[in-house]
Amino acid sequence: ENHDGIKDAGVPGYTEDPWNKDSEIVNFLRKNAKYFQLGYSIYSNADDAVYFFTGLACNNLPHNLSEQEKKDFLAEKKCYLIWFDDSGNSELLSLEEALHIKNMAILYQFSNGAIYISQ
């Protein structure tokens, strides 16, 4: 039974097909990792996925209950936000909350996420 699942979808986690092959945002990141400007921090609701697929250092979005993490995020003058629709972590800021506290513009929209840049 386990073999059938792995044969059809890949090894569980980021190597599964929905992340590894079918994800528009992951495919974009793989091809365009060098696009991100030096001197800009990167934040994401799936920082481990960004690192796994690109090798880029990435910060987790602030936790809902951490005022210090929110202040640090707000203080970043130049940063990207990589948002994965497929990553549900209710302990982190939602996309709406992140965009509410930080002025960001959308760079790329995908069927399963988006990339923003601070303004």
Phi and psi restraints in degrees (range 20) as a CNS / XPLOR table:
assign (resid 1 and name C) (resid 2 and name N)
       (resid 2 and name CA) (resid 2 and name C) 1.0 -63.0 20.0 2
assign (resid 2 and name N) (resid 2 and name CA)
       (resid 2 and name C) (resid 3 and name N) 1.0 -43.3 20.0 2
assign (resid 2 and name C) (resid 3 and name N)
       (resid 3 and name CA) (resid 3 and name C) 1.0 -60.1 20.0 2
assign (resid 3 and name N) (resid 3 and name CA)
       (resid 3 and name C) (resid 4 and name N) 1.0 -42.1 20.0 2
assign (resid 3 and name C) (resid 4 and name N)
       (resid 4 and name CA) (resid 4 and name C) 1.0 -60.3 20.0 2
assign (resid 4 and name N) (resid 4 and name CA)
       (resid 4 and name C) (resid 5 and name N) 1.0 -41.7 20.0 2
assign (resid 4 and name C) (resid 5 and name N)
       (resid 5 and name CA) (resid 5 and name C) 1.0 -65.4 20.0 2
assign (resid 5 and name N) (resid 5 and name CA)
       (resid 5 and name C) (resid 6 and name N) 1.0 -44.0 20.0 2
assign (resid 5 and name C) (resid 6 and name N)
       (resid 6 and name CA) (resid 6 and name C) 1.0 -67.2 20.0 2
assign (resid 6 and name N) (resid 6 and name CA)
       (resid 6 and name C) (resid 7 and name N) 1.0 -39.0 20.0 2
assign (resid 6 and name C) (resid 7 and name N)
       (resid 7 and name CA) (resid 7 and name C) 1.0 -61.0 20.0 2
assign (resid 7 and name N) (resid 7 and name CA)
       (resid 7 and name C) (resid 8 and name N) 1.0 -38.5 20.0 2
assign (resid 7 and name C) (resid 8 and name N)
       (resid 8 and name CA) (resid 8 and name C) 1.0 -83.9 20.0 2
assign (resid 8 and name N) (resid 8 and name CA)
       (resid 8 and name C) (resid 9 and name N) 1.0 -35.9 20.0 2
assign (resid 8 and name C) (resid 9 and name N)
       (resid 9 and name CA) (resid 9 and name C) 1.0 -121.1 20.0 2
assign (resid 9 and name N) (resid 9 and name CA)
       (resid 9 and name C) (resid 10 and name N) 1.0 -5.7 20.0 2
assign (resid 9 and name C) (resid 10 and name N)
       (resid 10 and name CA) (resid 10 and name C) 1.0 91.9 20.0 2
assign (resid 10 and name N) (resid 10 and name CA)
       (resid 10 and name C) (resid 11 and name N) 1.0 175.7 20.0 2
assign (resid 10 and name C) (resid 11 and name N)
       (resid 11 and name CA) (resid 11 and name C) 1.0 -66.8 20.0 2
assign (resid 11 and name N) (resid 11 and name CA)
       (resid 11 and name C) (resid 12 and name N) 1.0 137.8 20.0 2
assign (resid 11 and name C) (resid 12 and name N)
       (resid 12 and name CA) (resid 12 and name C) 1.0 -55.4 20.0 2
assign (resid 12 and name N) (resid 12 and name CA)
       (resid 12 and name C) (resid 13 and name N) 1.0 146.4 20.0 2
assign (resid 12 and name C) (resid 13 and name N)
       (resid 13 and name CA) (resid 13 and name C) 1.0 106.5 20.0 2
assign (resid 13 and name N) (resid 13 and name CA)
       (resid 13 and name C) (resid 14 and name N) 1.0 -148.8 20.0 2
assign (resid 13 and name C) (resid 14 and name N)
       (resid 14 and name CA) (resid 14 and name C) 1.0 -68.6 20.0 2
assign (resid 14 and name N) (resid 14 and name CA)
       (resid 14 and name C) (resid 15 and name N) 1.0 -11.1 20.0 2
assign (resid 14 and name C) (resid 15 and name N)
       (resid 15 and name CA) (resid 15 and name C) 1.0 -87.7 20.0 2
assign (resid 15 and name N) (resid 15 and name CA)
       (resid 15 and name C) (resid 16 and name N) 1.0 -5.2 20.0 2
assign (resid 15 and name C) (resid 16 and name N)
       (resid 16 and name CA) (resid 16 and name C) 1.0 -68.3 20.0 2
assign (resid 16 and name N) (resid 16 and name CA)
       (resid 16 and name C) (resid 17 and name N) 1.0 150.2 20.0 2
assign (resid 16 and name C) (resid 17 and name N)
       (resid 17 and name CA) (resid 17 and name C) 1.0 -53.8 20.0 2
assign (resid 17 and name N) (resid 17 and name CA)
       (resid 17 and name C) (resid 18 and name N) 1.0 -42.0 20.0 2
assign (resid 17 and name C) (resid 18 and name N)
       (resid 18 and name CA) (resid 18 and name C) 1.0 -57.1 20.0 2
assign (resid 18 and name N) (resid 18 and name CA)
       (resid 18 and name C) (resid 19 and name N) 1.0 -32.3 20.0 2
assign (resid 18 and name C) (resid 19 and name N)
       (resid 19 and name CA) (resid 19 and name C) 1.0 -89.6 20.0 2
assign (resid 19 and name N) (resid 19 and name CA)
       (resid 19 and name C) (resid 20 and name N) 1.0 -49.1 20.0 2
assign (resid 19 and name C) (resid 20 and name N)
       (resid 20 and name CA) (resid 20 and name C) 1.0 -76.9 20.0 2
assign (resid 20 and name N) (resid 20 and name CA)
       (resid 20 and name C) (resid 21 and name N) 1.0 -35.4 20.0 2
assign (resid 20 and name C) (resid 21 and name N)
       (resid 21 and name CA) (resid 21 and name C) 1.0 -116.3 20.0 2
assign (resid 21 and name N) (resid 21 and name CA)
       (resid 21 and name C) (resid 22 and name N) 1.0 -39.9 20.0 2
assign (resid 21 and name C) (resid 22 and name N)
       (resid 22 and name CA) (resid 22 and name C) 1.0 -91.2 20.0 2
assign (resid 22 and name N) (resid 22 and name CA)
       (resid 22 and name C) (resid 23 and name N) 1.0 -9.9 20.0 2
assign (resid 22 and name C) (resid 23 and name N)
       (resid 23 and name CA) (resid 23 and name C) 1.0 -81.7 20.0 2
assign (resid 23 and name N) (resid 23 and name CA)
       (resid 23 and name C) (resid 24 and name N) 1.0 118.3 20.0 2
assign (resid 23 and name C) (resid 24 and name N)
       (resid 24 and name CA) (resid 24 and name C) 1.0 -61.2 20.0 2
assign (resid 24 and name N) (resid 24 and name CA)
       (resid 24 and name C) (resid 25 and name N) 1.0 -45.1 20.0 2
assign (resid 24 and name C) (resid 25 and name N)
       (resid 25 and name CA) (resid 25 and name C) 1.0 -67.3 20.0 2
assign (resid 25 and name N) (resid 25 and name CA)
       (resid 25 and name C) (resid 26 and name N) 1.0 -39.4 20.0 2
assign (resid 25 and name C) (resid 26 and name N)
       (resid 26 and name CA) (resid 26 and name C) 1.0 -64.7 20.0 2
assign (resid 26 and name N) (resid 26 and name CA)
       (resid 26 and name C) (resid 27 and name N) 1.0 -44.3 20.0 2
assign (resid 26 and name C) (resid 27 and name N)
       (resid 27 and name CA) (resid 27 and name C) 1.0 -61.7 20.0 2
assign (resid 27 and name N) (resid 27 and name CA)
       (resid 27 and name C) (resid 28 and name N) 1.0 -39.3 20.0 2
assign (resid 27 and name C) (resid 28 and name N)
       (resid 28 and name CA) (resid 28 and name C) 1.0 -63.5 20.0 2
assign (resid 28 and name N) (resid 28 and name CA)
       (resid 28 and name C) (resid 29 and name N) 1.0 -47.8 20.0 2
assign (resid 28 and name C) (resid 29 and name N)
       (resid 29 and name CA) (resid 29 and name C) 1.0 -60.2 20.0 2
assign (resid 29 and name N) (resid 29 and name CA)
       (resid 29 and name C) (resid 30 and name N) 1.0 -42.0 20.0 2
assign (resid 29 and name C) (resid 30 and name N)
       (resid 30 and name CA) (resid 30 and name C) 1.0 -59.1 20.0 2
assign (resid 30 and name N) (resid 30 and name CA)
       (resid 30 and name C) (resid 31 and name N) 1.0 -44.4 20.0 2
assign (resid 30 and name C) (resid 31 and name N)
       (resid 31 and name CA) (resid 31 and name C) 1.0 -79.1 20.0 2
assign (resid 31 and name N) (resid 31 and name CA)
       (resid 31 and name C) (resid 32 and name N) 1.0 -21.7 20.0 2
assign (resid 31 and name C) (resid 32 and name N)
       (resid 32 and name CA) (resid 32 and name C) 1.0 -126.2 20.0 2
assign (resid 32 and name N) (resid 32 and name CA)
       (resid 32 and name C) (resid 33 and name N) 1.0 25.2 20.0 2
assign (resid 32 and name C) (resid 33 and name N)
       (resid 33 and name CA) (resid 33 and name C) 1.0 -59.1 20.0 2
assign (resid 33 and name N) (resid 33 and name CA)
       (resid 33 and name C) (resid 34 and name N) 1.0 -31.9 20.0 2
assign (resid 33 and name C) (resid 34 and name N)
       (resid 34 and name CA) (resid 34 and name C) 1.0 -74.4 20.0 2
assign (resid 34 and name N) (resid 34 and name CA)
       (resid 34 and name C) (resid 35 and name N) 1.0 -9.9 20.0 2
assign (resid 34 and name C) (resid 35 and name N)
       (resid 35 and name CA) (resid 35 and name C) 1.0 -65.7 20.0 2
assign (resid 35 and name N) (resid 35 and name CA)
       (resid 35 and name C) (resid 36 and name N) 1.0 -32.2 20.0 2
assign (resid 35 and name C) (resid 36 and name N)
       (resid 36 and name CA) (resid 36 and name C) 1.0 -66.7 20.0 2
assign (resid 36 and name N) (resid 36 and name CA)
       (resid 36 and name C) (resid 37 and name N) 1.0 128.6 20.0 2
assign (resid 36 and name C) (resid 37 and name N)
       (resid 37 and name CA) (resid 37 and name C) 1.0 -72.3 20.0 2
assign (resid 37 and name N) (resid 37 and name CA)
       (resid 37 and name C) (resid 38 and name N) 1.0 140.1 20.0 2
assign (resid 37 and name C) (resid 38 and name N)
       (resid 38 and name CA) (resid 38 and name C) 1.0 -63.0 20.0 2
assign (resid 38 and name N) (resid 38 and name CA)
       (resid 38 and name C) (resid 39 and name N) 1.0 147.0 20.0 2
assign (resid 38 and name C) (resid 39 and name N)
       (resid 39 and name CA) (resid 39 and name C) 1.0 89.1 20.0 2
assign (resid 39 and name N) (resid 39 and name CA)
       (resid 39 and name C) (resid 40 and name N) 1.0 -5.5 20.0 2
assign (resid 39 and name C) (resid 40 and name N)
       (resid 40 and name CA) (resid 40 and name C) 1.0 -103.8 20.0 2
assign (resid 40 and name N) (resid 40 and name CA)
       (resid 40 and name C) (resid 41 and name N) 1.0 132.2 20.0 2
assign (resid 40 and name C) (resid 41 and name N)
       (resid 41 and name CA) (resid 41 and name C) 1.0 -78.6 20.0 2
assign (resid 41 and name N) (resid 41 and name CA)
       (resid 41 and name C) (resid 42 and name N) 1.0 155.2 20.0 2
assign (resid 41 and name C) (resid 42 and name N)
       (resid 42 and name CA) (resid 42 and name C) 1.0 -119.4 20.0 2
assign (resid 42 and name N) (resid 42 and name CA)
       (resid 42 and name C) (resid 43 and name N) 1.0 130.7 20.0 2
assign (resid 42 and name C) (resid 43 and name N)
       (resid 43 and name CA) (resid 43 and name C) 1.0 -119.6 20.0 2
assign (resid 43 and name N) (resid 43 and name CA)
       (resid 43 and name C) (resid 44 and name N) 1.0 152.6 20.0 2
assign (resid 43 and name C) (resid 44 and name N)
       (resid 44 and name CA) (resid 44 and name C) 1.0 -159.3 20.0 2
assign (resid 44 and name N) (resid 44 and name CA)
       (resid 44 and name C) (resid 45 and name N) 1.0 157.3 20.0 2
assign (resid 44 and name C) (resid 45 and name N)
       (resid 45 and name CA) (resid 45 and name C) 1.0 -83.2 20.0 2
assign (resid 45 and name N) (resid 45 and name CA)
       (resid 45 and name C) (resid 46 and name N) 1.0 -1.1 20.0 2
assign (resid 45 and name C) (resid 46 and name N)
       (resid 46 and name CA) (resid 46 and name C) 1.0 -143.1 20.0 2
assign (resid 46 and name N) (resid 46 and name CA)
       (resid 46 and name C) (resid 47 and name N) 1.0 64.9 20.0 2
assign (resid 46 and name C) (resid 47 and name N)
       (resid 47 and name CA) (resid 47 and name C) 1.0 -59.4 20.0 2
assign (resid 47 and name N) (resid 47 and name CA)
       (resid 47 and name C) (resid 48 and name N) 1.0 -33.8 20.0 2
assign (resid 47 and name C) (resid 48 and name N)
       (resid 48 and name CA) (resid 48 and name C) 1.0 -67.5 20.0 2
assign (resid 48 and name N) (resid 48 and name CA)
       (resid 48 and name C) (resid 49 and name N) 1.0 -33.3 20.0 2
assign (resid 48 and name C) (resid 49 and name N)
       (resid 49 and name CA) (resid 49 and name C) 1.0 -67.4 20.0 2
assign (resid 49 and name N) (resid 49 and name CA)
       (resid 49 and name C) (resid 50 and name N) 1.0 -41.7 20.0 2
assign (resid 49 and name C) (resid 50 and name N)
       (resid 50 and name CA) (resid 50 and name C) 1.0 -59.9 20.0 2
assign (resid 50 and name N) (resid 50 and name CA)
       (resid 50 and name C) (resid 51 and name N) 1.0 -46.6 20.0 2
assign (resid 50 and name C) (resid 51 and name N)
       (resid 51 and name CA) (resid 51 and name C) 1.0 -65.5 20.0 2
assign (resid 51 and name N) (resid 51 and name CA)
       (resid 51 and name C) (resid 52 and name N) 1.0 -43.6 20.0 2
assign (resid 51 and name C) (resid 52 and name N)
       (resid 52 and name CA) (resid 52 and name C) 1.0 -58.9 20.0 2
assign (resid 52 and name N) (resid 52 and name CA)
       (resid 52 and name C) (resid 53 and name N) 1.0 -42.9 20.0 2
assign (resid 52 and name C) (resid 53 and name N)
       (resid 53 and name CA) (resid 53 and name C) 1.0 -89.9 20.0 2
assign (resid 53 and name N) (resid 53 and name CA)
       (resid 53 and name C) (resid 54 and name N) 1.0 -18.4 20.0 2
assign (resid 53 and name C) (resid 54 and name N)
       (resid 54 and name CA) (resid 54 and name C) 1.0 -125.9 20.0 2
assign (resid 54 and name N) (resid 54 and name CA)
       (resid 54 and name C) (resid 55 and name N) 1.0 -23.0 20.0 2
assign (resid 54 and name C) (resid 55 and name N)
       (resid 55 and name CA) (resid 55 and name C) 1.0 80.8 20.0 2
assign (resid 55 and name N) (resid 55 and name CA)
       (resid 55 and name C) (resid 56 and name N) 1.0 2.2 20.0 2
assign (resid 55 and name C) (resid 56 and name N)
       (resid 56 and name CA) (resid 56 and name C) 1.0 -79.8 20.0 2
assign (resid 56 and name N) (resid 56 and name CA)
       (resid 56 and name C) (resid 57 and name N) 1.0 138.4 20.0 2
assign (resid 56 and name C) (resid 57 and name N)
       (resid 57 and name CA) (resid 57 and name C) 1.0 -66.5 20.0 2
assign (resid 57 and name N) (resid 57 and name CA)
       (resid 57 and name C) (resid 58 and name N) 1.0 137.7 20.0 2
assign (resid 57 and name C) (resid 58 and name N)
       (resid 58 and name CA) (resid 58 and name C) 1.0 -145.9 20.0 2
assign (resid 58 and name N) (resid 58 and name CA)
       (resid 58 and name C) (resid 59 and name N) 1.0 140.4 20.0 2
assign (resid 58 and name C) (resid 59 and name N)
       (resid 59 and name CA) (resid 59 and name C) 1.0 -96.8 20.0 2
assign (resid 59 and name N) (resid 59 and name CA)
       (resid 59 and name C) (resid 60 and name N) 1.0 147.0 20.0 2
assign (resid 59 and name C) (resid 60 and name N)
       (resid 60 and name CA) (resid 60 and name C) 1.0 -72.2 20.0 2
assign (resid 60 and name N) (resid 60 and name CA)
       (resid 60 and name C) (resid 61 and name N) 1.0 144.6 20.0 2
assign (resid 60 and name C) (resid 61 and name N)
       (resid 61 and name CA) (resid 61 and name C) 1.0 -57.9 20.0 2
assign (resid 61 and name N) (resid 61 and name CA)
       (resid 61 and name C) (resid 62 and name N) 1.0 154.5 20.0 2
assign (resid 61 and name C) (resid 62 and name N)
       (resid 62 and name CA) (resid 62 and name C) 1.0 -60.6 20.0 2
assign (resid 62 and name N) (resid 62 and name CA)
       (resid 62 and name C) (resid 63 and name N) 1.0 148.9 20.0 2
assign (resid 62 and name C) (resid 63 and name N)
       (resid 63 and name CA) (resid 63 and name C) 1.0 -74.9 20.0 2
assign (resid 63 and name N) (resid 63 and name CA)
       (resid 63 and name C) (resid 64 and name N) 1.0 146.7 20.0 2
assign (resid 63 and name C) (resid 64 and name N)
       (resid 64 and name CA) (resid 64 and name C) 1.0 -53.1 20.0 2
assign (resid 64 and name N) (resid 64 and name CA)
       (resid 64 and name C) (resid 65 and name N) 1.0 -38.7 20.0 2
assign (resid 64 and name C) (resid 65 and name N)
       (resid 65 and name CA) (resid 65 and name C) 1.0 -91.5 20.0 2
assign (resid 65 and name N) (resid 65 and name CA)
       (resid 65 and name C) (resid 66 and name N) 1.0 0.0 20.0 2
assign (resid 65 and name C) (resid 66 and name N)
       (resid 66 and name CA) (resid 66 and name C) 1.0 -103.8 20.0 2
assign (resid 66 and name N) (resid 66 and name CA)
       (resid 66 and name C) (resid 67 and name N) 1.0 102.5 20.0 2
assign (resid 66 and name C) (resid 67 and name N)
       (resid 67 and name CA) (resid 67 and name C) 1.0 -66.1 20.0 2
assign (resid 67 and name N) (resid 67 and name CA)
       (resid 67 and name C) (resid 68 and name N) 1.0 -33.9 20.0 2
assign (resid 67 and name C) (resid 68 and name N)
       (resid 68 and name CA) (resid 68 and name C) 1.0 -65.9 20.0 2
assign (resid 68 and name N) (resid 68 and name CA)
       (resid 68 and name C) (resid 69 and name N) 1.0 -43.5 20.0 2
assign (resid 68 and name C) (resid 69 and name N)
       (resid 69 and name CA) (resid 69 and name C) 1.0 -62.1 20.0 2
assign (resid 69 and name N) (resid 69 and name CA)
       (resid 69 and name C) (resid 70 and name N) 1.0 -38.8 20.0 2
assign (resid 69 and name C) (resid 70 and name N)
       (resid 70 and name CA) (resid 70 and name C) 1.0 -64.3 20.0 2
assign (resid 70 and name N) (resid 70 and name CA)
       (resid 70 and name C) (resid 71 and name N) 1.0 -42.5 20.0 2
assign (resid 70 and name C) (resid 71 and name N)
       (resid 71 and name CA) (resid 71 and name C) 1.0 -62.5 20.0 2
assign (resid 71 and name N) (resid 71 and name CA)
       (resid 71 and name C) (resid 72 and name N) 1.0 -43.1 20.0 2
assign (resid 71 and name C) (resid 72 and name N)
       (resid 72 and name CA) (resid 72 and name C) 1.0 -62.9 20.0 2
assign (resid 72 and name N) (resid 72 and name CA)
       (resid 72 and name C) (resid 73 and name N) 1.0 -42.5 20.0 2
assign (resid 72 and name C) (resid 73 and name N)
       (resid 73 and name CA) (resid 73 and name C) 1.0 -62.7 20.0 2
assign (resid 73 and name N) (resid 73 and name CA)
       (resid 73 and name C) (resid 74 and name N) 1.0 -44.9 20.0 2
assign (resid 73 and name C) (resid 74 and name N)
       (resid 74 and name CA) (resid 74 and name C) 1.0 -63.8 20.0 2
assign (resid 74 and name N) (resid 74 and name CA)
       (resid 74 and name C) (resid 75 and name N) 1.0 -33.8 20.0 2
assign (resid 74 and name C) (resid 75 and name N)
       (resid 75 and name CA) (resid 75 and name C) 1.0 -73.4 20.0 2
assign (resid 75 and name N) (resid 75 and name CA)
       (resid 75 and name C) (resid 76 and name N) 1.0 -18.6 20.0 2
assign (resid 75 and name C) (resid 76 and name N)
       (resid 76 and name CA) (resid 76 and name C) 1.0 -64.7 20.0 2
assign (resid 76 and name N) (resid 76 and name CA)
       (resid 76 and name C) (resid 77 and name N) 1.0 117.8 20.0 2
assign (resid 76 and name C) (resid 77 and name N)
       (resid 77 and name CA) (resid 77 and name C) 1.0 -78.8 20.0 2
assign (resid 77 and name N) (resid 77 and name CA)
       (resid 77 and name C) (resid 78 and name N) 1.0 -36.9 20.0 2
assign (resid 77 and name C) (resid 78 and name N)
       (resid 78 and name CA) (resid 78 and name C) 1.0 -127.2 20.0 2
assign (resid 78 and name N) (resid 78 and name CA)
       (resid 78 and name C) (resid 79 and name N) 1.0 111.2 20.0 2
assign (resid 78 and name C) (resid 79 and name N)
       (resid 79 and name CA) (resid 79 and name C) 1.0 -154.7 20.0 2
assign (resid 79 and name N) (resid 79 and name CA)
       (resid 79 and name C) (resid 80 and name N) 1.0 159.9 20.0 2
assign (resid 79 and name C) (resid 80 and name N)
       (resid 80 and name CA) (resid 80 and name C) 1.0 -108.6 20.0 2
assign (resid 80 and name N) (resid 80 and name CA)
       (resid 80 and name C) (resid 81 and name N) 1.0 152.7 20.0 2
assign (resid 80 and name C) (resid 81 and name N)
       (resid 81 and name CA) (resid 81 and name C) 1.0 -124.9 20.0 2
assign (resid 81 and name N) (resid 81 and name CA)
       (resid 81 and name C) (resid 82 and name N) 1.0 118.8 20.0 2
assign (resid 81 and name C) (resid 82 and name N)
       (resid 82 and name CA) (resid 82 and name C) 1.0 -104.6 20.0 2
assign (resid 82 and name N) (resid 82 and name CA)
       (resid 82 and name C) (resid 83 and name N) 1.0 113.8 20.0 2
assign (resid 82 and name C) (resid 83 and name N)
       (resid 83 and name CA) (resid 83 and name C) 1.0 -107.6 20.0 2
assign (resid 83 and name N) (resid 83 and name CA)
       (resid 83 and name C) (resid 84 and name N) 1.0 123.9 20.0 2
assign (resid 83 and name C) (resid 84 and name N)
       (resid 84 and name CA) (resid 84 and name C) 1.0 -104.3 20.0 2
assign (resid 84 and name N) (resid 84 and name CA)
       (resid 84 and name C) (resid 85 and name N) 1.0 119.4 20.0 2
assign (resid 84 and name C) (resid 85 and name N)
       (resid 85 and name CA) (resid 85 and name C) 1.0 -65.1 20.0 2
assign (resid 85 and name N) (resid 85 and name CA)
       (resid 85 and name C) (resid 86 and name N) 1.0 -27.6 20.0 2
assign (resid 85 and name C) (resid 86 and name N)
       (resid 86 and name CA) (resid 86 and name C) 1.0 -79.1 20.0 2
assign (resid 86 and name N) (resid 86 and name CA)
       (resid 86 and name C) (resid 87 and name N) 1.0 -8.4 20.0 2
assign (resid 86 and name C) (resid 87 and name N)
       (resid 87 and name CA) (resid 87 and name C) 1.0 -104.4 20.0 2
assign (resid 87 and name N) (resid 87 and name CA)
       (resid 87 and name C) (resid 88 and name N) 1.0 107.0 20.0 2
assign (resid 87 and name C) (resid 88 and name N)
       (resid 88 and name CA) (resid 88 and name C) 1.0 -103.2 20.0 2
assign (resid 88 and name N) (resid 88 and name CA)
       (resid 88 and name C) (resid 89 and name N) 1.0 100.8 20.0 2
assign (resid 88 and name C) (resid 89 and name N)
       (resid 89 and name CA) (resid 89 and name C) 1.0 -124.7 20.0 2
assign (resid 89 and name N) (resid 89 and name CA)
       (resid 89 and name C) (resid 90 and name N) 1.0 98.4 20.0 2
assign (resid 89 and name C) (resid 90 and name N)
       (resid 90 and name CA) (resid 90 and name C) 1.0 -70.3 20.0 2
assign (resid 90 and name N) (resid 90 and name CA)
       (resid 90 and name C) (resid 91 and name N) 1.0 -7.5 20.0 2
assign (resid 90 and name C) (resid 91 and name N)
       (resid 91 and name CA) (resid 91 and name C) 1.0 -80.6 20.0 2
assign (resid 91 and name N) (resid 91 and name CA)
       (resid 91 and name C) (resid 92 and name N) 1.0 -17.0 20.0 2
assign (resid 91 and name C) (resid 92 and name N)
       (resid 92 and name CA) (resid 92 and name C) 1.0 -96.9 20.0 2
assign (resid 92 and name N) (resid 92 and name CA)
       (resid 92 and name C) (resid 93 and name N) 1.0 163.5 20.0 2
assign (resid 92 and name C) (resid 93 and name N)
       (resid 93 and name CA) (resid 93 and name C) 1.0 -55.8 20.0 2
assign (resid 93 and name N) (resid 93 and name CA)
       (resid 93 and name C) (resid 94 and name N) 1.0 142.6 20.0 2
assign (resid 93 and name C) (resid 94 and name N)
       (resid 94 and name CA) (resid 94 and name C) 1.0 -75.5 20.0 2
assign (resid 94 and name N) (resid 94 and name CA)
       (resid 94 and name C) (resid 95 and name N) 1.0 166.9 20.0 2
assign (resid 94 and name C) (resid 95 and name N)
       (resid 95 and name CA) (resid 95 and name C) 1.0 -58.9 20.0 2
assign (resid 95 and name N) (resid 95 and name CA)
       (resid 95 and name C) (resid 96 and name N) 1.0 -43.9 20.0 2
assign (resid 95 and name C) (resid 96 and name N)
       (resid 96 and name CA) (resid 96 and name C) 1.0 -60.3 20.0 2
assign (resid 96 and name N) (resid 96 and name CA)
       (resid 96 and name C) (resid 97 and name N) 1.0 -43.1 20.0 2
assign (resid 96 and name C) (resid 97 and name N)
       (resid 97 and name CA) (resid 97 and name C) 1.0 -66.2 20.0 2
assign (resid 97 and name N) (resid 97 and name CA)
       (resid 97 and name C) (resid 98 and name N) 1.0 -43.2 20.0 2
assign (resid 97 and name C) (resid 98 and name N)
       (resid 98 and name CA) (resid 98 and name C) 1.0 -61.8 20.0 2
assign (resid 98 and name N) (resid 98 and name CA)
       (resid 98 and name C) (resid 99 and name N) 1.0 -43.7 20.0 2
assign (resid 98 and name C) (resid 99 and name N)
       (resid 99 and name CA) (resid 99 and name C) 1.0 -72.3 20.0 2
assign (resid 99 and name N) (resid 99 and name CA)
       (resid 99 and name C) (resid 100 and name N) 1.0 -23.8 20.0 2
assign (resid 99 and name C) (resid 100 and name N)
       (resid 100 and name CA) (resid 100 and name C) 1.0 -72.8 20.0 2
assign (resid 100 and name N) (resid 100 and name CA)
       (resid 100 and name C) (resid 101 and name N) 1.0 -39.9 20.0 2
assign (resid 100 and name C) (resid 101 and name N)
       (resid 101 and name CA) (resid 101 and name C) 1.0 -88.4 20.0 2
assign (resid 101 and name N) (resid 101 and name CA)
       (resid 101 and name C) (resid 102 and name N) 1.0 -15.1 20.0 2
assign (resid 101 and name C) (resid 102 and name N)
       (resid 102 and name CA) (resid 102 and name C) 1.0 -133.0 20.0 2
assign (resid 102 and name N) (resid 102 and name CA)
       (resid 102 and name C) (resid 103 and name N) 1.0 130.8 20.0 2
assign (resid 102 and name C) (resid 103 and name N)
       (resid 103 and name CA) (resid 103 and name C) 1.0 -76.8 20.0 2
assign (resid 103 and name N) (resid 103 and name CA)
       (resid 103 and name C) (resid 104 and name N) 1.0 107.9 20.0 2
assign (resid 103 and name C) (resid 104 and name N)
       (resid 104 and name CA) (resid 104 and name C) 1.0 -132.8 20.0 2
assign (resid 104 and name N) (resid 104 and name CA)
       (resid 104 and name C) (resid 105 and name N) 1.0 149.7 20.0 2
assign (resid 104 and name C) (resid 105 and name N)
       (resid 105 and name CA) (resid 105 and name C) 1.0 -113.7 20.0 2
assign (resid 105 and name N) (resid 105 and name CA)
       (resid 105 and name C) (resid 106 and name N) 1.0 145.8 20.0 2
assign (resid 105 and name C) (resid 106 and name N)
       (resid 106 and name CA) (resid 106 and name C) 1.0 -77.8 20.0 2
assign (resid 106 and name N) (resid 106 and name CA)
       (resid 106 and name C) (resid 107 and name N) 1.0 132.3 20.0 2
assign (resid 106 and name C) (resid 107 and name N)
       (resid 107 and name CA) (resid 107 and name C) 1.0 -97.6 20.0 2
assign (resid 107 and name N) (resid 107 and name CA)
       (resid 107 and name C) (resid 108 and name N) 1.0 -46.8 20.0 2
assign (resid 107 and name C) (resid 108 and name N)
       (resid 108 and name CA) (resid 108 and name C) 1.0 -140.3 20.0 2
assign (resid 108 and name N) (resid 108 and name CA)
       (resid 108 and name C) (resid 109 and name N) 1.0 137.5 20.0 2
assign (resid 108 and name C) (resid 109 and name N)
       (resid 109 and name CA) (resid 109 and name C) 1.0 -115.2 20.0 2
assign (resid 109 and name N) (resid 109 and name CA)
       (resid 109 and name C) (resid 110 and name N) 1.0 134.3 20.0 2
assign (resid 109 and name C) (resid 110 and name N)
       (resid 110 and name CA) (resid 110 and name C) 1.0 -124.7 20.0 2
assign (resid 110 and name N) (resid 110 and name CA)
       (resid 110 and name C) (resid 111 and name N) 1.0 168.2 20.0 2
assign (resid 110 and name C) (resid 111 and name N)
       (resid 111 and name CA) (resid 111 and name C) 1.0 -67.3 20.0 2
assign (resid 111 and name N) (resid 111 and name CA)
       (resid 111 and name C) (resid 112 and name N) 1.0 -18.3 20.0 2
assign (resid 111 and name C) (resid 112 and name N)
       (resid 112 and name CA) (resid 112 and name C) 1.0 -131.4 20.0 2
assign (resid 112 and name N) (resid 112 and name CA)
       (resid 112 and name C) (resid 113 and name N) 1.0 26.6 20.0 2
assign (resid 112 and name C) (resid 113 and name N)
       (resid 113 and name CA) (resid 113 and name C) 1.0 161.2 20.0 2
assign (resid 113 and name N) (resid 113 and name CA)
       (resid 113 and name C) (resid 114 and name N) 1.0 -169.1 20.0 2
assign (resid 113 and name C) (resid 114 and name N)
       (resid 114 and name CA) (resid 114 and name C) 1.0 -160.2 20.0 2
assign (resid 114 and name N) (resid 114 and name CA)
       (resid 114 and name C) (resid 115 and name N) 1.0 162.7 20.0 2
assign (resid 114 and name C) (resid 115 and name N)
       (resid 115 and name CA) (resid 115 and name C) 1.0 -124.7 20.0 2
assign (resid 115 and name N) (resid 115 and name CA)
       (resid 115 and name C) (resid 116 and name N) 1.0 130.3 20.0 2
assign (resid 115 and name C) (resid 116 and name N)
       (resid 116 and name CA) (resid 116 and name C) 1.0 -119.0 20.0 2
assign (resid 116 and name N) (resid 116 and name CA)
       (resid 116 and name C) (resid 117 and name N) 1.0 159.3 20.0 2
assign (resid 116 and name C) (resid 117 and name N)
       (resid 117 and name CA) (resid 117 and name C) 1.0 -132.2 20.0 2
assign (resid 117 and name N) (resid 117 and name CA)
       (resid 117 and name C) (resid 118 and name N) 1.0 144.5 20.0 2
assign (resid 117 and name C) (resid 118 and name N)
       (resid 118 and name CA) (resid 118 and name C) 1.0 -70.7 20.0 2
assign (resid 118 and name N) (resid 118 and name CA)
       (resid 118 and name C) (resid 119 and name N) 1.0 151.8 20.0 2
